[in-house]
Amino acid sequence: PELRALRAAAMGSGGGHPAADAGDGVAQRLAQRPDTFLGEVALGLHLAACHAPRPPPASPLQRQAPAPDVAMEAPDAGERRVDVEVVAPDLVRPVDAVRSELIDRYVGLRGSVVRAANVAPLITELTFRCGRCAAEVVTPAEDGRLEYPSACPSKCKFARFSVEKDKCKAIDWQRIRLQEDFAELAACDGPARRVPRTLDCDLKRGLVGSCSPGDSVTLFGIVRYMPTGGAIGGKGKGEGKHNASRALFTLYLDVKAVVNNRRSATGAGEGASEFTPLQLEFIREIHQESERFPLLVASFCPQIYGQSLVKASLLLSLLGGVPLRTPGTERRLRRRGDVHVLLLGDPGLGKSELLRALARLSPRGVYVAGNSSSVAGLTASVVRDPSGEFALEAGALILADRGVCCIDEFDKMGTDQQALLEAMEQQTVSIAKAGIVCTLPAETTVVTAANPSKGSWDTTLTLVQNLKGVMSEALLSRFDVVFLMRDEGGTAADAALSRHIVRNHSAGVVGGETPSARVDWAAGPDVGGRGRSRTLRERIGDVRQDAALPQELLAMYARYARQFAHPRLGRAARERIKEFYMKRRANEHKASGQIAVTPRHLEALIRLSEARARAELRRAVLLSDVEDVIEIVEAGVDFEEQLPDEPIRKGKSKASAVVDRLRQQMQKRARLNNGSAEFRLRELRELAGPGVRDDEFDRAIQRLNEQENALLIKGSGTYEYIGGC
């Protein structure tokens, strides 16, 4: 009926024909008069379907064939409904730009779905029956709002009606909540610390179920308004239906088309068309550099002095490895490609600033603080919508799907850390609350920063002892890179750091310095030899500060590499990864105080090597990529090799100091002897050091054997150190 009415209006006057508005652009007509535009397009498609040539009638022999006749089984074209979905990239705008002047305009909004309600029927047509003469009155219901007829259209003029429920018509309806994109929130001109804007959106008919919480979508539709239930002033008497509460309305989007970036053909929601020719030219210029990865590392977070290998590990987590998926249409994840990074270090080393810079580089980067986050805020929560139904609301891990979730102050979360176990390995979040049981995708890279158990590193304790109480071993094993950051004082390092901080706070950084004066003095003298024989740290130090890339170009290059570079391991790279893993497994000993080496570390090496090759936009992982990754991994966990020789601390008794010294020296000896932890009594006496009496030494041996169960007596004056924290 709607198409017939529009067809009659279009045939009666020439104003509805597209040629009448030849001067107006198609996008402008769609934005200003969306209902008329969509109706005209639907009418054209409807007329094309009605006048489409039908297949010739079948012969008597063909009619006896068992093949079905699709044209005969299809309903009449006049009863079909044509729903038009128009995608107009020129009309896309931020969610925060939706204001009252856009009412009844066609717009496109890009953001993340944070809430999705259950599917419910929406009444479109009601049939009333008169209580006296049984006459039927058909009334359309606009936006689900119904109104009873004022009087019977027949001669009885009766005013009491009943609803014929079996003759009413309804469609599927679902309400979702769209939140503006984090990248647009960070790039907007408004206040940087404002609450992200949200907007309710209504899905109808075939669009129902097209998106779920956490999806990054672009919705196209018409901005509508609906009255709210709250009052904007005091309750006035004698105002009746015209009181002040009915003057307040809220905006929502009547969705006409959905572009789900997660379910797009590219997988990442970004096509090659999103890169302009100028951007592709910049990417080509970066790719022509001889040292691309050192250039990217030197351009990342330049306000933080040093920490070159830490920045390299964070950039590798941004690029990520190549995920393995099962063949078929579902493409389920078999091996994750996200690289999880844990930064453990003393306060004041810039961990929070590094995490914020990484979140700004990612298109879907989320930064949260662990001391103010909950399990529901990280995963998902079940809330009750205004209709009384339960709805899912996405948390930080789901909102950062196919992005980066940076969690600061990770050691302050306590038992809430266990909520990350499933999301970090299986890349999903399972919910079983309020009768809702579901699994949501969370292919998120998790980057965290934490302090040791005592706030700063205690060099008299082993690595495992410093991490005791910070997180569980199950969670620690899920991190691909564990980087230990310590405040190692020194005259030259302190002088360079102070000059760097003073220069950043001076006026010369704004524009008073010349490029020649901005040489990276922290890199040291140029000793030549810029080949692959030099370490990654040295090659990063050779990059001049005036050659660093802007953050926008760095983010664009990382987005391009993550989308189009899918390297595979070469033969030399596979052999080197296997050799390094077997060496670490052979040197592992439970008494060494190191992090346990598991098969997850082997997969982590593969992911890091693929990310290193992605930075070069290569199709294969080379041996040099693996060597850079090994340098990063070894530099991250070098804490055990720098234990001091004097473990005596203030407030410790002499007996405890002897026990600590023996334990520390036995752990160091076990590492040097490839895990062998057997000692003769004479060797233990030498490890105790001079100035220790025989009775103090005997009490220390007895304590390690009986109380701490760290020293096992094997007979004939031989002892074996088996650990003990």
Helices and strands as residue ranges (DSSP letters): H 2-12, G 14-16, G 18-21, H 26-32, H 34-50, H 60-63, H 70-73, G 77-79, G 89-91, E 92-93, G 95-97, G 100-102, E 106-116, E 120-130, E 136-140, E 161-163, G 165-167, E 169-180, H 182-187, E 198-204, G 205-207, E 216-227, G 240-242, G 244-247, E 249-260, G 272-274, H 277-287, H 292-299, H 308-319, E 324-325, E 333-335, E 341-345, H 351-361, E 365-369, G 370-372, H 375-378, E 380-384, E 390-394, H 396-399, E 404-408, G 410-412, G 414-419, H 420-425, E 428-433, E 436-441, E 445-450, H 463-466, H 473-476, E 481-485, H 491-504, G 507-509, G 515-517, G 521-523, H 536-541, G 545-547, H 551-564, E 568-569, H 571-587, H 599-615, E 620-621, H 623-636, G 640-642, H 654-672, E 678-680, H 681-688, H 694-702, I 703-707, E 711-715, E 718-721
